Amino acid sequence: LQRHRLNPAFAPRANYFSVPVISNVGLGVYGNVGPADFLYPKNGELYTYLNQNVSVREFSKNLPKRPVLDLDVDTDILNFGFFTAKDSFWSFDLGLRVDGQIGLPRDLFMFSKQGMAEPDQVYSLKGFDIFQTSSLYASVGHSHDFSWLVKGLKVGGKFRVFVPFEHIGLSLGESTLALGQDAWKVNTDAYGVVAASFMTLNPDALNGDSEADFLTMNTSNIGPAGFGFSFDIGAEYKLQLGTVVDGLTFSISALDLGSYMFKKDYVQGFESKGEAVYEGMKDIEIGGDTKMDETVDALMDEFMALANLKESENPRYSSIGTRAKLYAGVEYPFLKDKMSVG
């Protein structure tokens, strides 16, 4: 019944109405990295990539050029669909969506693996990006059979309206980390944006206070942070030539072609640009009588001071594109359409 989520040209065999709230909960995790990139079985033992039994060359060979992890959460509030004619199907959806993406630079993992492998080692932090948007949406879709024009052809489209409640974005841009014998230097080109009616940046956290929350919450002020829209388009073609390959179906769709636009009153930006020097952990004790939480707090103080984040008067953006997707498929039925492979 939910095939039209992958391609608006797809239509079910009958009308449907889904039970509100509990009808559909979707969780998708996509990426080009996985456990096999960080866990290595050797001689009956399982080692992490940081273990000395895993060479730098072996780890580097497995690691993608740009590790990325996407997270999608989609839950229905209400959805239903019906035929208005044999060749005309309509679908309606109301739901909640959370889109997230984490991009981690390859050099960040190489830094954790080999550290300062040579004098004046430089690591690029380009590709460190975190984006997350939560929104309510409503959509209407239509699938139409054009067999009267081209036998076996269906075309569909869907229009979706978003009401985003919050957006958080962070990018390290062209930032670099240079390691030396006496000091580490970070050339920062980082920026970020927070867009929400109930979240504001905390100046204390930006000033390096590790005990302060990065964001201040006011749940009594939850409301729309802007507006968004997107389109889905798709097509399905089923062979009907009177041959053994009849029923072979090809499909293609492009989803979420659109953008979010946030109210400027709710958009706050922060950035870090320049050079910061880190001379080591001379004031931080590890082991002995020092408690772990004190060590972690001290490390966070050092990190926040190194990041040197400042609130910016002019945020880098107040609108973003939706995360577009492209799907293509092929399916072949057998046993009189009782089963298929695709």
C-alpha positions as CSV (number, residue, x, y, z in Angstrom):
1,L,0.0,0.0,0.0
2,Q,2.9,2.4,0.7
3,R,4.8,1.8,-2.6
4,H,4.0,5.3,-3.8
5,R,6.5,6.5,-1.2
6,L,9.3,5.2,-3.5
7,N,7.6,6.2,-6.8
8,P,4.5,8.3,-7.1
9,A,3.6,6.3,-10.3
10,F,3.1,3.1,-8.3
11,A,-0.5,2.4,-7.3
12,P,-1.9,-0.4,-5.0
13,R,-4.5,-2.9,-6.2
14,A,-7.3,-1.4,-4.0
15,N,-8.3,1.7,-2.0
16,Y,-6.9,1.9,1.5
17,F,-7.1,3.8,4.8
18,S,-4.3,3.5,7.4
19,V,-5.0,3.7,11.1
20,P,-3.8,7.1,12.4
21,V,-0.4,7.3,14.2
22,I,0.4,3.6,14.3
23,S,-0.1,2.8,10.6
24,N,3.5,3.3,9.5
25,V,6.8,4.2,11.2
26,G,9.8,4.3,8.9
27,L,13.5,4.3,10.0
28,G,16.2,4.5,7.4
29,V,19.9,4.5,7.9
30,Y,22.1,4.9,4.8
31,G,25.9,5.2,4.5
32,N,29.1,4.2,2.8
33,V,30.7,3.1,6.0
34,G,29.9,0.1,8.3
35,P,31.3,-2.2,11.0
36,A,33.6,-3.9,8.4
37,D,35.5,-0.6,8.1
38,F,36.3,-0.4,11.8
39,L,36.3,-4.0,13.1
40,Y,38.9,-6.5,11.9
41,P,38.8,-10.3,12.6
42,K,42.3,-11.6,12.9
43,N,43.5,-15.0,14.2
44,G,40.2,-15.7,16.0
45,E,40.1,-12.2,17.6
46,L,38.2,-9.1,16.7
47,Y,40.1,-5.9,16.8
48,T,39.1,-2.3,16.3
49,Y,40.9,-0.2,13.7
50,L,42.8,1.6,16.5
51,N,44.5,-1.7,17.5
52,Q,48.2,-2.1,16.6
53,N,47.4,-5.4,14.9
54,V,45.5,-3.4,12.2
55,S,48.0,-1.5,10.0
56,V,47.5,2.1,8.9
57,R,47.7,0.9,5.3
58,E,45.0,-1.7,5.8
59,F,42.6,0.7,7.5
60,S,43.3,3.4,4.9
61,K,42.5,1.0,2.0
62,N,39.1,0.2,3.4
63,L,38.0,3.8,4.3
64,P,35.9,5.7,1.8
65,K,37.1,9.1,0.5
66,R,34.2,10.8,2.2
67,P,32.4,8.8,4.9
68,V,28.7,9.8,5.1
69,L,25.8,8.6,7.2
70,D,22.2,9.5,6.6
71,L,19.3,9.0,9.0
72,D,15.6,9.3,8.0
73,V,12.7,8.9,10.4
74,D,9.1,9.1,9.0
75,T,5.9,8.4,10.9
76,D,2.4,8.7,9.7
77,I,-0.4,10.6,11.4
78,L,-2.9,9.9,8.7
79,N,-2.8,8.5,5.2
80,F,-5.3,7.1,2.7
81,G,-5.6,6.4,-1.0
82,F,-8.4,5.6,-3.5
83,F,-9.2,5.2,-7.2
84,T,-11.4,7.7,-8.9
85,A,-11.3,5.6,-12.0
86,K,-9.7,2.4,-13.1
87,D,-6.6,4.3,-14.4
88,S,-6.5,7.1,-11.8
89,F,-5.2,6.7,-8.2
90,W,-4.9,9.5,-5.5
91,S,-3.0,9.4,-2.2
92,F,-3.0,11.7,0.8
93,D,-0.5,11.7,3.6
94,L,0.0,13.7,6.9
95,G,3.1,12.8,9.0
96,L,6.2,13.8,10.8
97,R,9.7,13.6,9.4
98,V,13.2,13.9,10.7
99,D,16.1,14.2,8.1
100,G,19.7,13.9,9.3
101,Q,23.1,13.7,7.7
102,I,26.5,13.3,9.2
103,G,29.6,13.7,7.0
104,L,33.0,12.9,8.6
105,P,36.3,13.7,6.8
106,R,38.5,10.8,6.1
107,D,41.5,12.6,7.6
108,L,39.6,12.7,11.0
109,F,39.8,8.9,11.2
110,M,43.4,8.9,9.9
111,F,44.3,11.3,12.6
112,S,42.7,9.1,15.3
113,K,44.6,6.1,13.8
114,Q,48.1,7.4,13.2
115,G,48.3,10.8,15.0
116,M,51.5,12.7,14.1
117,A,53.0,10.1,11.7
118,E,55.5,12.6,10.4
119,P,56.8,16.1,11.4
120,D,54.4,18.9,10.6
121,Q,51.6,16.6,9.8
122,V,48.5,18.4,8.4
123,Y,45.0,17.0,8.3
124,S,42.0,18.4,6.4
125,L,38.7,18.7,8.2
126,K,36.8,19.5,5.0
127,G,33.7,17.3,4.8
128,F,32.8,17.5,8.5
129,D,29.1,18.4,8.1
130,I,26.1,17.8,10.3
131,F,22.6,18.7,9.2
132,Q,19.2,17.8,10.8
133,T,15.7,19.0,10.2
134,S,12.4,18.1,11.9
135,S,9.1,18.9,10.3
136,L,5.4,18.2,9.9
137,Y,4.3,17.5,6.3
138,A,1.2,17.0,4.2
139,S,1.2,15.6,0.6
140,V,-1.1,14.7,-2.2
141,G,-0.1,12.4,-5.0
142,H,-1.6,11.1,-8.2
143,S,-0.8,8.1,-10.4
144,H,-2.3,7.8,-13.9
145,D,-2.3,4.9,-16.4
146,F,-1.4,6.1,-19.9
147,S,-1.8,2.8,-21.6
148,W,-4.1,4.4,-24.1
149,L,-1.0,6.3,-25.3
150,V,1.8,3.9,-24.6
151,K,0.7,0.4,-23.5
152,G,2.0,-0.4,-20.0
153,L,3.0,3.2,-19.1
154,K,2.1,4.8,-15.8
155,V,3.2,8.3,-14.7
156,G,2.8,9.9,-11.3
157,G,3.6,13.0,-9.3
158,K,3.3,14.2,-5.7
159,F,3.3,17.6,-4.1
160,R,4.4,18.0,-0.4
161,V,4.2,20.9,2.0
162,F,6.5,21.1,5.0
163,V,6.2,23.0,8.3
164,P,9.7,22.7,9.8
165,F,10.0,23.1,13.6
166,E,13.8,23.1,13.9
167,H,17.0,22.9,11.8
168,I,20.6,22.6,13.0
169,G,23.5,22.7,10.7
170,L,27.3,22.7,11.2
171,S,30.1,22.6,8.7
172,L,33.9,22.9,9.3
173,G,34.4,24.2,5.7
174,E,38.1,24.4,4.8
175,S,39.4,23.9,8.4
176,T,42.7,22.1,8.9
177,L,44.6,20.6,11.8
178,A,48.4,20.9,11.8
179,L,50.4,18.8,14.2
180,G,53.8,19.9,15.4
181,Q,56.2,18.8,18.1
182,D,55.5,21.7,20.4
183,A,51.9,22.8,19.4
184,W,48.9,21.9,17.4
185,K,47.4,24.6,15.1
186,V,43.8,24.7,13.9
187,N,42.9,26.9,11.0
188,T,39.2,27.3,11.3
189,D,36.6,28.1,8.7
190,A,33.6,26.7,10.5
191,Y,30.0,27.9,10.5
192,G,26.7,26.8,11.7
193,V,23.0,27.7,11.8
194,V,20.2,27.1,14.3
195,A,16.6,27.8,13.1
196,A,13.8,27.3,15.7
197,S,11.3,29.2,17.7
198,F,12.1,27.3,20.9
199,M,16.0,27.1,20.7
200,T,18.6,29.8,21.1
201,L,22.3,29.8,21.2
202,N,23.8,30.0,24.7
203,P,26.6,32.7,24.8
204,D,28.2,31.0,27.8
205,A,28.8,27.8,25.8
206,L,30.2,29.7,22.8
207,N,32.6,31.5,25.2
208,G,34.1,28.1,26.3
209,D,32.0,27.1,29.3
210,S,31.9,23.3,29.0
211,E,29.2,23.1,31.7
212,A,26.8,25.3,29.8
213,D,24.4,23.7,27.3
214,F,25.1,24.8,23.7
215,L,21.4,25.5,23.2
216,T,18.8,27.1,25.5
217,M,15.4,25.5,25.3
218,N,12.0,27.1,25.8
219,T,9.4,24.4,25.1
220,S,6.5,26.8,25.8
221,N,7.3,28.6,22.6
222,I,7.3,25.7,20.1
223,G,6.0,26.8,16.7
224,P,6.7,26.7,13.0
225,A,10.2,27.9,12.1
226,G,9.4,28.4,8.4
227,F,7.9,26.8,5.4
228,G,9.0,24.2,2.8
229,F,7.8,22.3,-0.2
230,S,8.9,19.5,-2.5
231,F,7.9,17.5,-5.6
232,D,8.1,13.8,-6.5
233,I,7.9,12.6,-10.0
234,G,8.0,9.0,-11.3
235,A,7.2,6.6,-14.2
236,E,6.6,2.9,-14.5
237,Y,6.7,0.9,-17.7
238,K,5.5,-2.7,-17.9
239,L,6.3,-4.8,-21.0
240,Q,3.1,-6.1,-22.8
241,L,4.4,-7.5,-26.1
242,G,2.9,-11.0,-26.1
243,T,6.3,-12.6,-25.3
244,V,7.9,-14.5,-22.4
245,V,9.2,-11.3,-20.9
246,D,5.7,-9.8,-20.5
247,G,5.3,-8.3,-17.1
248,L,8.9,-7.2,-16.8
249,T,8.6,-3.7,-15.2
250,F,11.0,-0.8,-15.3
251,S,10.6,2.2,-13.0
252,I,12.4,5.4,-12.2
253,S,11.6,8.3,-9.7
254,A,13.1,11.5,-8.3
255,L,11.9,12.4,-4.8
256,D,12.1,15.5,-2.6
257,L,12.9,18.1,-5.2
258,G,12.4,21.3,-3.2
259,S,13.6,23.5,-0.3
260,Y,13.0,24.7,3.2
261,M,12.8,28.5,4.0
262,F,13.2,29.6,7.6
263,K,11.9,32.8,9.3
264,K,14.8,35.2,9.7
265,D,13.7,36.0,13.2
266,Y,14.3,32.4,14.2
267,V,17.7,32.0,12.4
268,Q,20.9,32.3,14.4
269,G,24.4,31.7,13.1
270,F,27.7,30.9,14.7
271,E,31.2,30.7,13.2
272,S,34.9,30.3,13.8
273,K,37.5,31.8,11.5
274,G,41.2,32.2,12.1
275,E,44.0,30.3,13.8
276,A,44.0,28.7,17.2
277,V,47.1,27.2,18.9
278,Y,46.9,24.3,21.2
279,E,50.1,23.6,23.3
280,G,49.1,20.3,24.7
281,M,47.5,18.9,27.8
282,K,50.0,20.3,30.4
283,D,47.2,21.3,32.7
284,I,45.2,18.1,32.4
285,E,45.9,15.1,34.6
286,I,45.1,11.6,33.4
287,G,45.1,8.8,35.9
288,G,46.3,9.1,39.5
289,D,43.8,10.7,41.9
290,T,42.1,12.7,39.1
291,K,38.4,11.7,38.5
292,M,37.4,10.8,35.0
293,D,34.6,13.5,34.9
294,E,37.1,16.2,35.9
295,T,39.4,15.0,33.0
296,V,36.5,15.1,30.5
297,D,35.5,18.6,31.7
298,A,39.0,19.8,31.3
299,L,39.3,18.3,27.8
300,M,36.0,19.9,26.8
301,D,37.2,23.3,28.1
302,E,40.3,22.9,25.9
303,F,38.2,21.9,22.9
304,M,35.8,24.8,23.2
305,A,38.6,27.3,23.6
306,L,40.3,25.7,20.5
307,A,37.1,25.9,18.5
308,N,36.7,29.6,19.3
309,L,33.1,29.8,18.3
310,K,31.4,33.2,18.0
311,E,27.8,34.1,17.3
312,S,27.6,35.7,13.8
313,E,25.4,38.7,13.0
314,N,24.7,37.4,9.5
315,P,24.0,33.7,9.3
316,R,25.3,31.9,6.2
317,Y,21.9,30.8,5.1
318,S,18.2,31.0,5.9
319,S,17.0,28.4,3.4
320,I,18.3,24.9,2.4
321,G,17.4,22.4,-0.3
322,T,15.6,19.2,0.6
323,R,17.7,16.0,0.3
324,A,16.7,14.8,-3.1
325,K,16.8,11.1,-4.0
326,L,16.8,9.1,-7.2
327,Y,15.4,5.6,-7.5
328,A,15.5,3.1,-10.4
329,G,14.1,-0.4,-10.4
330,V,13.3,-3.5,-12.4
331,E,10.9,-6.3,-11.4
332,Y,9.8,-9.6,-13.0
333,P,6.7,-11.5,-11.9
334,F,6.2,-15.3,-12.0
335,L,3.8,-18.0,-10.9
336,K,0.9,-16.0,-12.4
337,D,1.9,-12.8,-10.5
338,K,1.9,-14.6,-7.2
339,M,5.7,-13.9,-6.7
340,S,8.3,-11.6,-8.3
341,V,11.9,-10.8,-8.1
342,G,13.4,-7.3,-8.5
